[in-house]
Amino acid sequence: MDVIRLLGIRDTPLSVDEVTAAVADHAAGGTTLFVGTVREQDHGKPVTKLSYSAHPSAEQELRSVAEKVASDFPVTALAAVHRVGDLALGDTAVIVAVACAHRDEAFKAARRLIDDLKSQVPIWKHQEFADGSTEWVGACE
């Protein structure tokens, strides 16, 4: 069975339950879940609006990142989903989960998965601030 159980770039709300169920595995003694949410401020400035956009290659790049993590760590199951479109404060923007035989491996693999997703998958965040300024933040800077 493929250890990559769920991947996606979606314009609909993300589900922690779906991701957790996707990585459920009796061979795993540790599962690490990371949920990234829209916060009310960035750089000390209040955020009033936020949206994510993705390049058409984003899902393939996400798969490449997931495959690399699965090959570098003893992963039994892996999942990653990222939201695009307009999000409100508190909305879930990204969820990653990794299951491994041991907790230390699960923590390390999940950390690598979210870090590589943020640095390599072409997803861009556009923020608007209360002072009227805006900012584009790119995963591939």
Rosetta constraint file for C-alpha pairs under 8 A:
AtomPair CA 2 CA 77 HARMONIC 7.90 0.50
AtomPair CA 3 CA 70 HARMONIC 7.30 0.50
AtomPair CA 3 CA 75 HARMONIC 6.86 0.50
AtomPair CA 3 CA 76 HARMONIC 5.48 0.50
AtomPair CA 3 CA 77 HARMONIC 4.35 0.50
AtomPair CA 3 CA 78 HARMONIC 5.93 0.50
AtomPair CA 4 CA 66 HARMONIC 7.12 0.50
AtomPair CA 4 CA 67 HARMONIC 7.54 0.50
AtomPair CA 4 CA 70 HARMONIC 7.69 0.50
AtomPair CA 4 CA 77 HARMONIC 5.86 0.50
AtomPair CA 4 CA 78 HARMONIC 4.87 0.50
AtomPair CA 4 CA 79 HARMONIC 6.15 0.50
AtomPair CA 5 CA 22 HARMONIC 5.77 0.50
AtomPair CA 5 CA 23 HARMONIC 6.64 0.50
AtomPair CA 5 CA 77 HARMONIC 6.34 0.50
AtomPair CA 5 CA 78 HARMONIC 5.81 0.50
AtomPair CA 5 CA 79 HARMONIC 5.65 0.50
AtomPair CA 6 CA 19 HARMONIC 7.22 0.50
AtomPair CA 6 CA 22 HARMONIC 6.38 0.50
AtomPair CA 6 CA 78 HARMONIC 7.04 0.50
AtomPair CA 6 CA 79 HARMONIC 4.57 0.50
AtomPair CA 6 CA 80 HARMONIC 6.26 0.50
AtomPair CA 6 CA 81 HARMONIC 7.48 0.50
AtomPair CA 7 CA 59 HARMONIC 7.64 0.50
AtomPair CA 7 CA 62 HARMONIC 7.39 0.50
AtomPair CA 7 CA 63 HARMONIC 7.11 0.50
AtomPair CA 7 CA 79 HARMONIC 5.71 0.50
AtomPair CA 7 CA 80 HARMONIC 4.95 0.50
AtomPair CA 7 CA 81 HARMONIC 5.42 0.50
AtomPair CA 8 CA 59 HARMONIC 6.32 0.50
AtomPair CA 8 CA 62 HARMONIC 7.90 0.50
AtomPair CA 8 CA 80 HARMONIC 6.65 0.50
AtomPair CA 8 CA 81 HARMONIC 4.67 0.50
AtomPair CA 8 CA 82 HARMONIC 6.41 0.50
AtomPair CA 9 CA 54 HARMONIC 7.97 0.50
AtomPair CA 9 CA 58 HARMONIC 7.48 0.50
AtomPair CA 9 CA 59 HARMONIC 6.29 0.50
AtomPair CA 9 CA 81 HARMONIC 5.77 0.50
AtomPair CA 9 CA 82 HARMONIC 4.92 0.50
AtomPair CA 9 CA 83 HARMONIC 5.80 0.50
AtomPair CA 9 CA 84 HARMONIC 6.84 0.50
AtomPair CA 10 CA 14 HARMONIC 7.77 0.50
AtomPair CA 10 CA 81 HARMONIC 7.30 0.50
AtomPair CA 10 CA 82 HARMONIC 6.25 0.50
AtomPair CA 10 CA 83 HARMONIC 4.91 0.50
AtomPair CA 10 CA 84 HARMONIC 5.85 0.50
AtomPair CA 11 CA 83 HARMONIC 5.64 0.50
AtomPair CA 11 CA 84 HARMONIC 4.93 0.50
AtomPair CA 11 CA 85 HARMONIC 5.72 0.50
AtomPair CA 12 CA 83 HARMONIC 6.90 0.50
AtomPair CA 12 CA 84 HARMONIC 7.83 0.50
AtomPair CA 13 CA 83 HARMONIC 7.07 0.50
AtomPair CA 13 CA 91 HARMONIC 7.92 0.50
AtomPair CA 13 CA 92 HARMONIC 7.24 0.50
AtomPair CA 14 CA 81 HARMONIC 7.34 0.50
AtomPair CA 14 CA 82 HARMONIC 7.67 0.50
AtomPair CA 14 CA 83 HARMONIC 6.93 0.50
AtomPair CA 14 CA 92 HARMONIC 6.39 0.50
AtomPair CA 14 CA 93 HARMONIC 7.53 0.50
AtomPair CA 14 CA 94 HARMONIC 7.59 0.50
AtomPair CA 14 CA 95 HARMONIC 7.63 0.50
AtomPair CA 15 CA 19 HARMONIC 6.48 0.50
AtomPair CA 16 CA 20 HARMONIC 6.01 0.50
AtomPair CA 16 CA 35 HARMONIC 7.76 0.50
AtomPair CA 16 CA 95 HARMONIC 7.08 0.50
AtomPair CA 17 CA 21 HARMONIC 6.01 0.50
AtomPair CA 18 CA 22 HARMONIC 6.15 0.50
AtomPair CA 19 CA 23 HARMONIC 6.62 0.50
AtomPair CA 19 CA 79 HARMONIC 6.25 0.50
AtomPair CA 19 CA 80 HARMONIC 7.47 0.50
AtomPair CA 19 CA 95 HARMONIC 7.35 0.50
AtomPair CA 19 CA 96 HARMONIC 7.46 0.50
AtomPair CA 19 CA 97 HARMONIC 6.82 0.50
AtomPair CA 20 CA 24 HARMONIC 6.37 0.50
AtomPair CA 20 CA 33 HARMONIC 7.55 0.50
AtomPair CA 20 CA 97 HARMONIC 6.95 0.50
AtomPair CA 22 CA 77 HARMONIC 7.72 0.50
AtomPair CA 22 CA 78 HARMONIC 7.75 0.50
AtomPair CA 22 CA 79 HARMONIC 6.77 0.50
AtomPair CA 23 CA 31 HARMONIC 7.79 0.50
AtomPair CA 23 CA 76 HARMONIC 7.98 0.50
AtomPair CA 23 CA 77 HARMONIC 4.92 0.50
AtomPair CA 23 CA 78 HARMONIC 5.78 0.50
AtomPair CA 23 CA 79 HARMONIC 6.54 0.50
AtomPair CA 23 CA 97 HARMONIC 6.86 0.50
AtomPair CA 23 CA 98 HARMONIC 6.65 0.50
AtomPair CA 23 CA 99 HARMONIC 6.14 0.50
AtomPair CA 24 CA 28 HARMONIC 7.86 0.50
AtomPair CA 24 CA 77 HARMONIC 7.36 0.50
AtomPair CA 24 CA 99 HARMONIC 7.42 0.50
AtomPair CA 25 CA 76 HARMONIC 7.03 0.50
AtomPair CA 25 CA 77 HARMONIC 6.92 0.50
AtomPair CA 25 CA 99 HARMONIC 7.22 0.50
AtomPair CA 27 CA 76 HARMONIC 6.91 0.50
AtomPair CA 27 CA 100 HARMONIC 7.50 0.50
AtomPair CA 27 CA 101 HARMONIC 6.09 0.50
AtomPair CA 28 CA 76 HARMONIC 6.50 0.50
AtomPair CA 28 CA 99 HARMONIC 5.61 0.50
AtomPair CA 28 CA 100 HARMONIC 4.79 0.50
AtomPair CA 28 CA 101 HARMONIC 4.20 0.50
AtomPair CA 28 CA 102 HARMONIC 6.88 0.50
AtomPair CA 29 CA 99 HARMONIC 7.59 0.50
AtomPair CA 29 CA 100 HARMONIC 6.35 0.50
AtomPair CA 29 CA 101 HARMONIC 4.62 0.50
AtomPair CA 29 CA 102 HARMONIC 5.16 0.50
AtomPair CA 29 CA 103 HARMONIC 6.58 0.50
AtomPair CA 30 CA 99 HARMONIC 5.73 0.50
AtomPair CA 30 CA 100 HARMONIC 5.55 0.50
AtomPair CA 30 CA 101 HARMONIC 6.02 0.50
AtomPair CA 30 CA 102 HARMONIC 5.15 0.50
AtomPair CA 30 CA 103 HARMONIC 4.27 0.50
AtomPair CA 30 CA 104 HARMONIC 7.89 0.50
AtomPair CA 30 CA 106 HARMONIC 5.96 0.50
AtomPair CA 31 CA 97 HARMONIC 6.93 0.50
AtomPair CA 31 CA 98 HARMONIC 5.57 0.50
AtomPair CA 31 CA 99 HARMONIC 4.19 0.50
AtomPair CA 31 CA 100 HARMONIC 6.42 0.50
AtomPair CA 31 CA 103 HARMONIC 6.76 0.50
AtomPair CA 31 CA 106 HARMONIC 5.82 0.50
AtomPair CA 31 CA 107 HARMONIC 7.83 0.50
AtomPair CA 32 CA 97 HARMONIC 5.49 0.50
AtomPair CA 32 CA 98 HARMONIC 5.40 0.50
AtomPair CA 32 CA 99 HARMONIC 6.47 0.50
AtomPair CA 32 CA 103 HARMONIC 7.65 0.50
AtomPair CA 32 CA 106 HARMONIC 5.63 0.50
AtomPair CA 32 CA 107 HARMONIC 5.74 0.50
AtomPair CA 32 CA 110 HARMONIC 6.30 0.50
AtomPair CA 33 CA 95 HARMONIC 7.26 0.50
AtomPair CA 33 CA 96 HARMONIC 5.84 0.50
AtomPair CA 33 CA 97 HARMONIC 4.32 0.50
AtomPair CA 33 CA 98 HARMONIC 6.71 0.50
AtomPair CA 33 CA 110 HARMONIC 7.30 0.50
AtomPair CA 34 CA 95 HARMONIC 5.62 0.50
AtomPair CA 34 CA 96 HARMONIC 5.30 0.50
AtomPair CA 34 CA 97 HARMONIC 6.29 0.50
AtomPair CA 34 CA 110 HARMONIC 7.48 0.50
AtomPair CA 34 CA 114 HARMONIC 7.90 0.50
AtomPair CA 35 CA 92 HARMONIC 6.85 0.50
AtomPair CA 35 CA 93 HARMONIC 7.69 0.50
AtomPair CA 35 CA 94 HARMONIC 5.91 0.50
AtomPair CA 35 CA 95 HARMONIC 4.59 0.50
AtomPair CA 35 CA 96 HARMONIC 6.77 0.50
AtomPair CA 36 CA 92 HARMONIC 5.89 0.50
AtomPair CA 36 CA 93 HARMONIC 5.55 0.50
AtomPair CA 36 CA 94 HARMONIC 5.02 0.50
AtomPair CA 36 CA 95 HARMONIC 6.27 0.50
AtomPair CA 37 CA 89 HARMONIC 7.74 0.50
AtomPair CA 37 CA 90 HARMONIC 5.56 0.50
AtomPair CA 37 CA 91 HARMONIC 5.47 0.50
AtomPair CA 37 CA 92 HARMONIC 4.35 0.50
AtomPair CA 37 CA 93 HARMONIC 5.24 0.50
AtomPair CA 37 CA 94 HARMONIC 7.07 0.50
AtomPair CA 38 CA 50 HARMONIC 7.88 0.50
AtomPair CA 38 CA 87 HARMONIC 7.38 0.50
AtomPair CA 38 CA 88 HARMONIC 6.89 0.50
AtomPair CA 38 CA 89 HARMONIC 5.04 0.50
AtomPair CA 38 CA 90 HARMONIC 4.96 0.50
AtomPair CA 38 CA 91 HARMONIC 5.54 0.50
AtomPair CA 38 CA 92 HARMONIC 6.51 0.50
AtomPair CA 38 CA 93 HARMONIC 6.54 0.50
AtomPair CA 39 CA 47 HARMONIC 7.62 0.50
AtomPair CA 39 CA 89 HARMONIC 5.79 0.50
AtomPair CA 39 CA 90 HARMONIC 6.16 0.50
AtomPair CA 40 CA 46 HARMONIC 5.83 0.50
AtomPair CA 40 CA 47 HARMONIC 5.32 0.50
AtomPair CA 40 CA 48 HARMONIC 7.56 0.50
AtomPair CA 40 CA 89 HARMONIC 5.96 0.50
AtomPair CA 40 CA 90 HARMONIC 7.83 0.50
AtomPair CA 41 CA 45 HARMONIC 5.20 0.50
AtomPair CA 41 CA 46 HARMONIC 4.23 0.50
AtomPair CA 41 CA 47 HARMONIC 4.86 0.50
AtomPair CA 42 CA 46 HARMONIC 6.65 0.50
AtomPair CA 42 CA 47 HARMONIC 6.66 0.50
AtomPair CA 45 CA 129 HARMONIC 6.52 0.50
AtomPair CA 45 CA 130 HARMONIC 7.29 0.50
AtomPair CA 46 CA 129 HARMONIC 5.59 0.50
AtomPair CA 46 CA 130 HARMONIC 5.55 0.50
AtomPair CA 47 CA 127 HARMONIC 6.72 0.50
AtomPair CA 47 CA 128 HARMONIC 5.88 0.50
AtomPair CA 47 CA 129 HARMONIC 4.44 0.50
AtomPair CA 47 CA 130 HARMONIC 6.11 0.50
AtomPair CA 48 CA 127 HARMONIC 7.66 0.50
AtomPair CA 48 CA 128 HARMONIC 5.65 0.50
AtomPair CA 48 CA 129 HARMONIC 5.27 0.50
AtomPair CA 48 CA 130 HARMONIC 5.72 0.50
AtomPair CA 49 CA 86 HARMONIC 7.75 0.50
AtomPair CA 49 CA 87 HARMONIC 7.42 0.50
AtomPair CA 49 CA 88 HARMONIC 6.92 0.50
AtomPair CA 49 CA 89 HARMONIC 7.99 0.50
AtomPair CA 49 CA 127 HARMONIC 5.83 0.50
AtomPair CA 49 CA 128 HARMONIC 5.02 0.50
AtomPair CA 49 CA 129 HARMONIC 7.03 0.50
AtomPair CA 50 CA 86 HARMONIC 6.03 0.50
AtomPair CA 50 CA 87 HARMONIC 5.74 0.50
AtomPair CA 50 CA 88 HARMONIC 6.95 0.50
AtomPair CA 50 CA 125 HARMONIC 6.98 0.50
AtomPair CA 50 CA 126 HARMONIC 5.62 0.50
AtomPair CA 50 CA 127 HARMONIC 4.54 0.50
AtomPair CA 50 CA 128 HARMONIC 6.31 0.50
AtomPair CA 51 CA 84 HARMONIC 6.75 0.50
AtomPair CA 51 CA 85 HARMONIC 5.13 0.50
AtomPair CA 51 CA 86 HARMONIC 4.22 0.50
AtomPair CA 51 CA 87 HARMONIC 5.72 0.50
AtomPair CA 51 CA 125 HARMONIC 5.77 0.50
AtomPair CA 51 CA 126 HARMONIC 5.28 0.50
AtomPair CA 51 CA 127 HARMONIC 6.72 0.50
AtomPair CA 52 CA 83 HARMONIC 7.09 0.50
AtomPair CA 52 CA 84 HARMONIC 4.53 0.50
AtomPair CA 52 CA 85 HARMONIC 5.14 0.50
AtomPair CA 52 CA 86 HARMONIC 6.67 0.50
AtomPair CA 52 CA 87 HARMONIC 7.92 0.50
AtomPair CA 52 CA 123 HARMONIC 6.69 0.50
AtomPair CA 52 CA 124 HARMONIC 5.48 0.50
AtomPair CA 52 CA 125 HARMONIC 4.51 0.50
AtomPair CA 52 CA 126 HARMONIC 6.25 0.50
AtomPair CA 53 CA 84 HARMONIC 5.47 0.50
AtomPair CA 53 CA 85 HARMONIC 6.34 0.50
AtomPair CA 53 CA 123 HARMONIC 5.65 0.50
AtomPair CA 53 CA 124 HARMONIC 5.20 0.50
AtomPair CA 53 CA 125 HARMONIC 6.57 0.50
AtomPair CA 54 CA 58 HARMONIC 6.05 0.50
AtomPair CA 54 CA 84 HARMONIC 6.87 0.50
AtomPair CA 54 CA 122 HARMONIC 5.89 0.50
AtomPair CA 54 CA 123 HARMONIC 4.31 0.50
AtomPair CA 54 CA 124 HARMONIC 6.22 0.50
AtomPair CA 55 CA 122 HARMONIC 5.65 0.50
AtomPair CA 55 CA 123 HARMONIC 6.49 0.50
AtomPair CA 57 CA 61 HARMONIC 6.20 0.50
AtomPair CA 57 CA 122 HARMONIC 7.44 0.50
AtomPair CA 58 CA 62 HARMONIC 6.01 0.50
AtomPair CA 58 CA 121 HARMONIC 5.59 0.50
AtomPair CA 58 CA 122 HARMONIC 5.43 0.50
AtomPair CA 58 CA 123 HARMONIC 6.85 0.50
AtomPair CA 59 CA 63 HARMONIC 6.22 0.50
AtomPair CA 59 CA 121 HARMONIC 7.96 0.50
AtomPair CA 60 CA 64 HARMONIC 6.29 0.50
AtomPair CA 61 CA 65 HARMONIC 6.26 0.50
AtomPair CA 61 CA 120 HARMONIC 7.24 0.50
AtomPair CA 61 CA 121 HARMONIC 5.44 0.50
AtomPair CA 61 CA 122 HARMONIC 7.63 0.50
AtomPair CA 62 CA 66 HARMONIC 6.17 0.50
AtomPair CA 62 CA 117 HARMONIC 6.50 0.50
AtomPair CA 62 CA 121 HARMONIC 5.82 0.50
AtomPair CA 63 CA 67 HARMONIC 6.03 0.50
AtomPair CA 64 CA 68 HARMONIC 6.22 0.50
AtomPair CA 65 CA 69 HARMONIC 6.34 0.50
AtomPair CA 65 CA 113 HARMONIC 7.01 0.50
AtomPair CA 65 CA 116 HARMONIC 6.45 0.50
AtomPair CA 65 CA 117 HARMONIC 6.52 0.50
AtomPair CA 65 CA 120 HARMONIC 7.62 0.50
AtomPair CA 65 CA 121 HARMONIC 7.91 0.50
AtomPair CA 66 CA 70 HARMONIC 6.10 0.50
AtomPair CA 66 CA 78 HARMONIC 7.50 0.50
AtomPair CA 66 CA 80 HARMONIC 7.97 0.50
AtomPair CA 66 CA 113 HARMONIC 6.68 0.50
AtomPair CA 67 CA 71 HARMONIC 6.12 0.50
AtomPair CA 68 CA 72 HARMONIC 6.11 0.50
AtomPair CA 69 CA 73 HARMONIC 6.05 0.50
AtomPair CA 69 CA 109 HARMONIC 6.39 0.50
AtomPair CA 69 CA 112 HARMONIC 6.92 0.50
AtomPair CA 69 CA 113 HARMONIC 6.29 0.50
AtomPair CA 70 CA 74 HARMONIC 6.82 0.50
AtomPair CA 70 CA 75 HARMONIC 5.51 0.50
AtomPair CA 70 CA 78 HARMONIC 7.58 0.50
AtomPair CA 71 CA 75 HARMONIC 7.92 0.50
AtomPair CA 73 CA 105 HARMONIC 6.90 0.50
AtomPair CA 73 CA 109 HARMONIC 6.21 0.50
AtomPair CA 74 CA 100 HARMONIC 6.19 0.50
AtomPair CA 74 CA 101 HARMONIC 7.53 0.50
AtomPair CA 74 CA 105 HARMONIC 7.16 0.50
AtomPair CA 75 CA 98 HARMONIC 6.85 0.50
AtomPair CA 75 CA 99 HARMONIC 5.94 0.50
AtomPair CA 75 CA 100 HARMONIC 4.78 0.50
AtomPair CA 75 CA 101 HARMONIC 7.62 0.50
AtomPair CA 75 CA 105 HARMONIC 7.93 0.50
AtomPair CA 75 CA 106 HARMONIC 7.42 0.50
AtomPair CA 75 CA 109 HARMONIC 7.64 0.50
AtomPair CA 76 CA 98 HARMONIC 7.74 0.50
AtomPair CA 76 CA 99 HARMONIC 5.54 0.50
AtomPair CA 76 CA 100 HARMONIC 5.19 0.50
AtomPair CA 76 CA 101 HARMONIC 7.25 0.50
AtomPair CA 77 CA 98 HARMONIC 5.83 0.50
AtomPair CA 77 CA 99 HARMONIC 5.04 0.50
AtomPair CA 77 CA 100 HARMONIC 7.07 0.50
AtomPair CA 78 CA 96 HARMONIC 7.66 0.50
AtomPair CA 78 CA 97 HARMONIC 5.75 0.50
AtomPair CA 78 CA 98 HARMONIC 4.52 0.50
AtomPair CA 78 CA 99 HARMONIC 6.34 0.50
AtomPair CA 79 CA 95 HARMONIC 7.98 0.50
AtomPair CA 79 CA 96 HARMONIC 5.60 0.50
AtomPair CA 79 CA 97 HARMONIC 5.24 0.50
AtomPair CA 79 CA 98 HARMONIC 6.56 0.50
AtomPair CA 80 CA 94 HARMONIC 7.48 0.50
AtomPair CA 80 CA 95 HARMONIC 5.69 0.50
AtomPair CA 80 CA 96 HARMONIC 4.27 0.50
AtomPair CA 80 CA 97 HARMONIC 6.49 0.50
AtomPair CA 81 CA 94 HARMONIC 5.75 0.50
AtomPair CA 81 CA 95 HARMONIC 5.45 0.50
AtomPair CA 81 CA 96 HARMONIC 6.55 0.50
AtomPair CA 82 CA 93 HARMONIC 5.84 0.50
AtomPair CA 82 CA 94 HARMONIC 4.33 0.50
AtomPair CA 82 CA 95 HARMONIC 6.56 0.50
AtomPair CA 83 CA 92 HARMONIC 7.55 0.50
AtomPair CA 83 CA 93 HARMONIC 5.06 0.50
AtomPair CA 83 CA 94 HARMONIC 6.15 0.50
AtomPair CA 84 CA 93 HARMONIC 7.69 0.50
AtomPair CA 87 CA 91 HARMONIC 6.03 0.50
AtomPair CA 87 CA 93 HARMONIC 7.69 0.50
AtomPair CA 96 CA 110 HARMONIC 6.87 0.50
AtomPair CA 96 CA 113 HARMONIC 7.24 0.50
AtomPair CA 96 CA 114 HARMONIC 6.61 0.50
AtomPair CA 97 CA 110 HARMONIC 6.23 0.50
AtomPair CA 98 CA 106 HARMONIC 5.72 0.50
AtomPair CA 98 CA 107 HARMONIC 7.86 0.50
AtomPair CA 98 CA 109 HARMONIC 6.67 0.50
AtomPair CA 98 CA 110 HARMONIC 5.50 0.50
AtomPair CA 99 CA 106 HARMONIC 5.60 0.50
AtomPair CA 100 CA 105 HARMONIC 6.17 0.50
AtomPair CA 100 CA 106 HARMONIC 5.09 0.50
AtomPair CA 101 CA 105 HARMONIC 7.55 0.50
AtomPair CA 101 CA 106 HARMONIC 7.75 0.50
AtomPair CA 102 CA 106 HARMONIC 6.44 0.50
AtomPair CA 103 CA 107 HARMONIC 6.13 0.50
AtomPair CA 104 CA 108 HARMONIC 6.23 0.50
AtomPair CA 105 CA 109 HARMONIC 5.97 0.50
AtomPair CA 106 CA 110 HARMONIC 6.00 0.50
AtomPair CA 107 CA 111 HARMONIC 6.11 0.50
AtomPair CA 108 CA 112 HARMONIC 6.25 0.50
AtomPair CA 109 CA 113 HARMONIC 6.06 0.50
AtomPair CA 110 CA 114 HARMONIC 6.26 0.50
AtomPair CA 111 CA 115 HARMONIC 6.05 0.50
AtomPair CA 112 CA 116 HARMONIC 5.83 0.50
AtomPair CA 113 CA 117 HARMONIC 5.95 0.50
AtomPair CA 114 CA 118 HARMONIC 6.13 0.50
AtomPair CA 115 CA 119 HARMONIC 6.20 0.50
AtomPair CA 116 CA 120 HARMONIC 5.59 0.50
AtomPair CA 116 CA 121 HARMONIC 7.55 0.50
AtomPair CA 117 CA 121 HARMONIC 5.24 0.50
AtomPair CA 117 CA 139 HARMONIC 7.73 0.50
AtomPair CA 118 CA 123 HARMONIC 7.87 0.50
AtomPair CA 118 CA 139 HARMONIC 4.95 0.50
AtomPair CA 118 CA 140 HARMONIC 7.68 0.50
AtomPair CA 119 CA 139 HARMONIC 4.75 0.50
AtomPair CA 119 CA 140 HARMONIC 5.41 0.50
AtomPair CA 119 CA 141 HARMONIC 7.46 0.50
AtomPair CA 120 CA 139 HARMONIC 6.11 0.50
AtomPair CA 120 CA 140 HARMONIC 5.53 0.50
AtomPair CA 121 CA 139 HARMONIC 6.16 0.50
AtomPair CA 121 CA 140 HARMONIC 6.81 0.50
AtomPair CA 122 CA 138 HARMONIC 7.12 0.50
AtomPair CA 122 CA 139 HARMONIC 5.70 0.50
AtomPair CA 122 CA 140 HARMONIC 5.91 0.50
AtomPair CA 123 CA 138 HARMONIC 6.31 0.50
AtomPair CA 123 CA 139 HARMONIC 5.63 0.50
AtomPair CA 123 CA 140 HARMONIC 7.78 0.50
AtomPair CA 124 CA 136 HARMONIC 6.75 0.50
AtomPair CA 124 CA 137 HARMONIC 5.63 0.50
AtomPair CA 124 CA 138 HARMONIC 4.39 0.50
AtomPair CA 124 CA 139 HARMONIC 6.06 0.50
AtomPair CA 125 CA 136 HARMONIC 5.59 0.50
AtomPair CA 125 CA 137 HARMONIC 4.95 0.50
AtomPair CA 125 CA 138 HARMONIC 6.29 0.50
AtomPair CA 126 CA 134 HARMONIC 7.13 0.50
AtomPair CA 126 CA 135 HARMONIC 5.70 0.50
AtomPair CA 126 CA 136 HARMONIC 4.50 0.50
AtomPair CA 126 CA 137 HARMONIC 6.35 0.50
AtomPair CA 127 CA 134 HARMONIC 5.48 0.50
AtomPair CA 127 CA 135 HARMONIC 5.20 0.50
AtomPair CA 127 CA 136 HARMONIC 6.44 0.50
AtomPair CA 127 CA 137 HARMONIC 7.99 0.50
AtomPair CA 128 CA 132 HARMONIC 6.67 0.50
AtomPair CA 128 CA 133 HARMONIC 6.04 0.50
AtomPair CA 128 CA 134 HARMONIC 4.41 0.50
AtomPair CA 128 CA 135 HARMONIC 6.62 0.50
AtomPair CA 129 CA 133 HARMONIC 5.45 0.50
AtomPair CA 129 CA 134 HARMONIC 6.04 0.50
AtomPair CA 137 CA 141 HARMONIC 7.98 0.50
